[in-house]
Amino acid sequence: MSSNYKFRNQECLYFATFTVVRWIDVLTRRAYKDIIVESLKYCIKHKGLQLHGWVIMSNHVHLIISTNDKPMQDILRDVKRHTSKAITKAIIENVQESRREWMLWFFEREGKSNPNNENYQFWQQGNHPIEIYTNKVLDQKLDYIHNNPVTAGWVDEPHHFLYSSARDYAGGKGLIDIILV
C-alpha cells in the first residue's frame, strides 16, 4: 500500500473505503448489509469508533470516521475481518443464494493467492484512507457518499436509501447512531 494512504493522525476525520474483491456485487441482500451495520455499531460501542458518514453499496463501503479510543486502522481491520467471515458464512448457509458457488470460488481463489488469509478473501486489502483536512473536503466527501445510491439509480433522493447516513443529515434517523459534522 502506498505511504500516501495511511492513518497518520488519529485526531483527524478520515474518508475510508473498503471494496469486495473483484468488485463482486455481494452486498445486494439485506442480510449481508446488516452484518456490516451490526459490526459498525459494535465498534462504536466497544472500540471507540466515531462514525460521521457512511454508505453500503453493492460492492463497497464508504465511511467518514474518527476515533476516541483504538487506532482507526485497528478498528477497520477488525470490522473487515469480522464482516468477511460473517458474510462468507452467511453466503455458505444461504441455500437461496443463486450465486453462492460462483462467489465462494472467487473468494477462495483470492484467498489462496494471499498468505494473510485462512481460506477466503472477501475484502480487497487496504482502506484507502484520506485525511479530511478542511470543511470543503468534508462536505465533498459527505455529498459523494450520500449521492452514491442516487448515481447508481437506486433512489431519487439520498435520504431514501436505507443503508446510508443521508437520513441523519436530512433530519431523520438512520440505522446507525452517527456524529453529525
C-alpha positions as CSV (number, residue, x, y, z in Angstrom):
1,M,0.0,0.0,0.0
2,S,1.3,3.4,-0.8
3,S,2.6,5.5,2.0
4,N,0.1,8.2,0.9
5,Y,-2.8,6.2,2.2
6,K,-2.3,5.6,5.9
7,F,-4.0,6.9,9.0
8,R,-1.3,9.4,10.1
9,N,-3.2,11.5,12.6
10,Q,-5.7,9.8,14.9
11,E,-7.1,13.2,15.8
12,C,-8.5,13.8,12.3
13,L,-11.5,12.7,10.4
14,Y,-10.8,10.2,7.6
15,F,-12.7,9.1,4.5
16,A,-12.1,5.4,4.1
17,T,-13.3,2.8,1.5
18,F,-13.3,-0.9,1.5
19,T,-14.2,-2.9,-1.5
20,V,-15.2,-6.5,-2.2
21,V,-12.6,-8.5,-4.1
22,R,-13.0,-8.1,-7.9
23,W,-15.8,-5.6,-7.2
24,I,-18.3,-8.5,-6.9
25,D,-21.8,-7.3,-6.2
26,V,-22.3,-9.3,-3.0
27,L,-23.9,-6.7,-0.8
28,T,-27.2,-6.8,-2.6
29,R,-29.0,-8.7,0.1
30,R,-30.2,-7.0,3.3
31,A,-28.8,-9.9,5.5
32,Y,-25.2,-9.2,4.2
33,K,-25.5,-5.4,4.7
34,D,-27.0,-5.9,8.2
35,I,-23.8,-7.7,9.2
36,I,-21.8,-4.6,8.3
37,V,-24.3,-2.4,10.1
38,E,-24.1,-4.5,13.3
39,S,-20.3,-4.6,13.1
40,L,-20.1,-0.8,12.9
41,K,-22.5,-0.5,15.8
42,Y,-20.3,-2.9,17.9
43,C,-17.2,-0.9,17.1
44,I,-18.9,2.4,18.1
45,K,-20.0,0.9,21.4
46,H,-16.9,-1.1,22.3
47,K,-13.9,0.2,20.3
48,G,-14.3,4.0,20.2
49,L,-15.3,4.3,16.6
50,Q,-16.9,7.6,15.8
51,L,-18.9,7.4,12.6
52,H,-19.8,10.7,10.8
53,G,-21.0,9.4,7.4
54,W,-21.4,6.1,5.7
55,V,-23.0,4.2,2.8
56,I,-23.0,0.5,1.9
57,M,-23.1,0.0,-1.8
58,S,-23.4,-3.4,-3.6
59,N,-19.6,-4.0,-3.7
60,H,-18.0,-1.4,-1.4
61,V,-18.4,0.7,1.7
62,H,-17.5,4.3,2.3
63,L,-17.1,5.7,5.8
64,I,-16.1,9.0,7.3
65,I,-14.7,8.1,10.7
66,S,-12.7,9.3,13.7
67,T,-11.8,7.6,17.0
68,N,-11.8,8.3,20.7
69,D,-10.0,5.1,21.7
70,K,-8.4,2.4,19.5
71,P,-6.5,3.4,16.3
72,M,-8.7,3.7,13.2
73,Q,-6.6,1.2,11.3
74,D,-7.1,-1.4,14.0
75,I,-10.9,-0.8,14.2
76,L,-11.2,-1.1,10.4
77,R,-9.1,-4.2,10.4
78,D,-11.4,-5.7,12.9
79,V,-14.5,-4.7,11.0
80,K,-13.2,-6.1,7.8
81,R,-12.1,-9.4,9.5
82,H,-15.4,-9.9,11.3
83,T,-17.6,-9.0,8.3
84,S,-15.5,-11.0,5.9
85,K,-16.0,-14.2,8.0
86,A,-19.6,-13.5,8.9
87,I,-20.8,-12.6,5.3
88,T,-18.9,-15.6,3.8
89,K,-20.6,-17.8,6.4
90,A,-24.0,-16.3,5.6
91,I,-23.4,-17.0,1.9
92,I,-22.4,-20.6,2.6
93,E,-25.5,-21.1,4.7
94,N,-27.9,-19.3,2.4
95,V,-29.4,-22.1,0.2
96,Q,-31.3,-19.5,-1.8
97,E,-28.1,-17.6,-2.8
98,S,-28.2,-18.2,-6.5
99,R,-24.5,-17.1,-7.0
100,R,-23.2,-19.0,-3.9
101,E,-20.8,-21.4,-5.6
102,W,-19.5,-18.7,-8.0
103,M,-18.8,-16.2,-5.3
104,L,-17.2,-18.7,-2.9
105,W,-15.0,-19.9,-5.8
106,F,-13.8,-16.3,-6.3
107,F,-13.3,-15.7,-2.6
108,E,-11.3,-19.0,-2.2
109,R,-9.2,-18.2,-5.3
110,E,-8.4,-14.7,-4.0
111,G,-7.7,-16.2,-0.5
112,K,-5.2,-18.7,-1.9
113,S,-3.2,-16.0,-3.6
114,N,-2.9,-14.0,-0.3
115,P,-0.9,-15.6,2.5
116,N,-2.7,-13.4,5.1
117,N,-5.9,-15.4,4.7
118,E,-7.0,-18.7,6.1
119,N,-9.5,-19.8,3.4
120,Y,-11.3,-16.9,1.7
121,Q,-10.6,-13.3,0.9
122,F,-13.8,-11.2,0.9
123,W,-12.4,-7.6,1.0
124,Q,-9.6,-6.2,-1.0
125,Q,-6.6,-5.2,1.1
126,G,-6.3,-1.6,2.2
127,N,-8.8,1.1,3.2
128,H,-7.5,3.9,1.1
129,P,-7.9,6.4,4.0
130,I,-7.9,10.1,3.0
131,E,-7.5,12.7,5.8
132,I,-10.2,15.3,5.8
133,Y,-8.4,18.5,6.4
134,T,-11.0,21.2,5.5
135,N,-14.7,21.7,5.8
136,K,-14.9,21.9,2.0
137,V,-13.3,18.4,1.7
138,L,-15.7,17.1,4.4
139,D,-18.7,18.4,2.5
140,Q,-17.4,17.0,-0.7
141,K,-17.0,13.5,0.8
142,L,-20.4,13.6,2.5
143,D,-22.1,14.6,-0.7
144,Y,-20.2,11.9,-2.6
145,I,-21.2,9.2,0.0
146,H,-24.8,10.2,0.1
147,N,-25.2,10.6,-3.6
148,N,-23.7,7.2,-4.4
149,P,-27.1,5.4,-4.4
150,V,-28.6,8.2,-6.5
151,T,-25.8,7.9,-9.0
152,A,-26.3,4.2,-9.1
153,G,-30.0,4.7,-9.9
154,W,-31.3,3.0,-6.8
155,V,-33.1,6.0,-5.3
156,D,-34.1,9.5,-6.4
157,E,-33.1,11.3,-3.2
158,P,-30.1,10.4,-1.0
159,H,-32.2,10.2,2.2
160,H,-34.4,7.5,0.6
161,F,-31.5,5.0,0.8
162,L,-31.7,2.9,4.0
163,Y,-28.0,1.9,4.2
164,S,-26.6,5.4,4.5
165,S,-26.2,8.3,6.9
166,A,-28.1,10.6,4.5
167,R,-31.3,10.2,6.6
168,D,-29.5,11.5,9.6
169,Y,-28.2,14.6,7.7
170,A,-31.7,15.2,6.3
171,G,-33.1,15.4,9.9
172,G,-34.3,11.8,10.2
173,K,-33.0,8.8,12.0
174,G,-30.8,6.2,10.2
175,L,-29.8,2.7,11.1
176,I,-26.6,3.7,13.0
177,D,-26.0,6.4,15.5
178,I,-23.6,8.8,14.0
179,I,-21.9,12.1,15.0
180,L,-23.1,14.8,12.7
181,V,-20.4,17.1,11.4
